[in-house]
Amino acid sequence: LVAQANRAAIALSEVDRVARQGGEHFAARGMAAARRAGCHWCCSHKITVSAGEALLIADALHGDTVGAAKVRKQARNNRGLEQMDFVRRGTFCPFLTKDRRCGIYPVRPAVCRSFASIDAAACKEAWRVRTAEIGAPRPGWMAMAAGVAAFIQADEPRGELCHMVVKALPLVPLFAL
């Protein structure tokens, strides 16, 4: 378990590095991601995480009974849903705070780190009409960042975010990250 969590931490660090370098490269050419704190339009997609990522999130939730209960409830509600079901429902991530910020930002999954658009208004409109497409093209560096994480964690079990975190919650007291 500790090895999986450590591999996930390395993968997340690499995603951040690739995304930062790509962002700097494209910002110098006048193209930048529209994502900012409080931008939450992509937070209603079905998110798949590795076992290691789920362990890091569960560890961050350790002792937060309200947060854990919220995730358990959403896991029950998400059972059997496909990507378009998530989009049509417009259900936001259980880790999104009231001020529309990521409540698990330091340990957010690689896929969340790799979501970016160059047009936040287009993302908002895509959410409003409940389409699975992010409203504007994702910069290529973000897709590359997600690929880095997938490669590092290729042999790990994967599953829907809430289900994986619920499975990991009882494991956290058994080890120290």
N, C-alpha and C positions, 0 to 999 in steps of 0.2 A: 504494500500500500504506500509506504513512504517513497519507494522508487517511482511509482506511478505519479505521485504528487510532485516529486522532484523533476521528473521528465516534463510534466505539465508546466511547472514554473519556468523551466528552461525554454520550452516552446513559446510560452507567453512573452518571455523576455525577447526572444528572437522576432516574434511578430511585431512587438513594439519597435525594435531596432529597424527592421525592414520598412515598416510603415513610416517611421520618423525620417529615415533617409529618403524614401520615395517622396514623402510630403515636402521635404526641403527642396528636392530636385525640381518637382513640378511647381512649387510655389515661386521659385526663382523664374519660372517661365509664365507666371500669371495664372496658374491653375491650382486651386486649393480645394480641399474637402470642405463641404458646407457644415459638416457635423461640429456641433459645439455643445457645451454643457447645457442641458435642458432640451436639446433636440432629441426627440424620442420616437419619431415616426417609424423607424425600423424595429422598434422594440415590441412589435406585435407579430413577429415571424416565429415559426417553429425553429427552435435552436437545438442543435445537436452538439453534445459535448462528449469529451473523453472521460473515462473513469477518473483519471488524474485531475482533470479540471473540476469534476464534481466533488472530489475530495477537498480541493482547495476552497471551494465555495462552502461546503459543509463545515469546514474548519472555521471559516470566517463567520458562519452563523452559530457556531457553538455557544450555547447559553442564551441565544436569542429565541425564546419560545414563541414570540409573536411572529417573527420572520419564518421560523420553521413551520408553524401552523399554516401560514399563508402559502408556503411552497407545497405542503401536503395537500391542501385544498385544491390548488391549481393542478397538481399532478392528477388528482382524481378527475377533475373537469377536463383535462387534456387527453385522457386515456383514449387511444385509438384515433386521434385526430391527425389529419394530413395537413400539409402546408396550407392549402387553400382554406381548410377549415379554420385555421388560426387567423388567416387574413380576413375571412368573411366575418368572423366573430368580433374582430377588432379588440381582442383581449390583449392587454399589455402584460409585459413581463412582471412577475410578482416582486422582482427586485427593484422595480422603478419606484422611486419615492414620490411623495405628494408634489414636490417641486420639479418633477419630471427629470430627475437625475438618477444615475445608476447607483443603487445602494450597495453594490458589490464591486464598484469600479476597480479597486486594486487587484481583484481576482476574477474580473469578468472574463468570460470565455474568449477563445481566439476568434471565433466567428463574429462575436460582438465587436471585437477590436478591429476586425477587417471590414465591417460595414461602413461605407462612406459614400457620399454622393457629392456632386458639385453643385447641386440645386436643391436646397431644403424645401423651397416652395413646391417643387415637383414631387418631392417625397410626401409632403403633407397632402397633396392632391391625390396621390396614389393610395394613401391610407384612407382618405375620405371616400373614394369610390371602391375601396376594398379590392385592389388588384395586387397580385403577388409580386409584380415588378416594382423594384425601387424606381422612383420617378425620374431619375437621371442616371446617366452612365456612371458606374463605379470606376474610379481611377484604377489603372492597371496595377499600381503598386500595392493596392489593398488586396486584390485577388492574390498577388504573389505572397503577401504576408500570411494570408490564410493557408496557402499551400505549404509554407514553411512549417507551420504548426501541425498540419496534417501529416507531413512527412516524419517529423520528430516523434509523433504519437501513433504512427501507423498501425502498430500491433495491439493497441488497446481497445477494449470494448467501448462502444459508443451508444448513446441513446438520447432521448428527449431530455432537455435541461431539467425540468422539475422532477421527472421520474428518477433520473440519475442522482440528483442531490438528495432526494428522499431516501434512496438506497444507501447513500454515503453517510447520512446523519448519524446512525447508530455506530458507525465505525470510528468516528473522530476520537472519542475518548480512549480508544484502544492504542493510539499511537500519538506521538508528538511531532508536529511538523516544525 
